[in-house]
Amino acid sequence: MLDIPDGFQSILRTHLPYADSGELTAHDELGALGLDSMGVVRLLVDVEDAYGVELPDDLLNESTFATVGSLWQTLATVWPPLR
């Protein structure tokens, strides 16, 4: 199972109005937790700022923002400590 770090979960929680206080799992759907199209933009900015990366345009798609795990795995492709 994919482990989602607490720091990443903290960033996500500020954009997920329907997330409870329990741990987020890789399979949690971001849309079901309240992430909308404007939220995606704000979340992207926060993730890029927090990790000092820029996600390439070709990775900015619906599947990247489908679940907690898909977003974390996409970040792993561009964030050197995760490679």
C-alpha positions in Angstrom: 0.0 0.0 0.0 1.2 3.5 -0.9 2.2 5.5 2.2 1.0 9.1 2.1 3.2 11.3 4.3 1.6 13.5 6.9 2.9 16.7 5.4 1.3 16.0 2.1 -1.9 15.1 3.8 -1.8 18.4 5.6 -1.5 20.3 2.3 -4.4 18.3 0.9 -6.7 18.8 3.9 -6.8 22.5 3.3 -8.4 21.9 -0.1 -10.8 19.0 0.9 -13.8 20.3 2.7 -15.4 16.8 3.1 -12.3 15.0 4.5 -12.6 13.9 8.1 -9.8 14.0 10.6 -8.7 10.4 9.9 -5.8 9.5 7.8 -6.1 9.9 4.0 -5.4 6.8 2.0 -4.1 6.5 -1.5 -7.5 5.4 -2.8 -9.4 8.4 -1.4 -11.0 10.2 -4.3 -10.2 13.9 -4.3 -13.5 14.9 -6.0 -15.6 13.0 -3.4 -13.7 14.8 -0.7 -14.8 18.2 -2.2 -12.0 19.1 -4.6 -13.4 21.1 -7.4 -11.8 22.7 -10.5 -10.8 25.9 -8.6 -9.5 23.8 -5.8 -7.3 21.9 -8.2 -5.6 25.2 -9.2 -5.1 26.3 -5.6 -3.9 22.8 -4.6 -1.4 22.7 -7.4 0.1 26.0 -6.4 0.4 24.8 -2.7 2.0 21.5 -3.7 4.4 23.1 -6.1 5.4 25.7 -3.5 5.7 23.2 -0.7 7.9 20.8 -2.7 9.8 23.4 -4.8 8.8 21.8 -8.1 6.7 22.6 -11.1 4.5 19.9 -12.5 4.8 19.8 -16.3 1.6 20.6 -18.3 1.5 17.1 -19.6 0.9 15.8 -16.1 -1.9 18.2 -15.3 -4.9 16.0 -16.2 -7.9 14.4 -14.6 -6.1 11.2 -13.7 -3.4 13.1 -11.8 -6.0 14.7 -9.5 -8.3 11.6 -9.3 -7.1 10.2 -5.9 -4.7 11.1 -3.1 -2.4 8.4 -4.4 -2.4 9.5 -8.0 -1.4 13.0 -7.1 1.3 11.7 -4.7 2.7 9.4 -7.4 2.7 12.2 -10.0 4.6 14.4 -7.5 7.1 11.5 -7.1 8.0 11.7 -10.8 9.3 15.3 -10.5 10.4 15.6 -6.8 14.0 14.3 -6.6 13.9 13.0 -3.0 11.1 10.5 -4.1 12.8 9.2 -7.2 
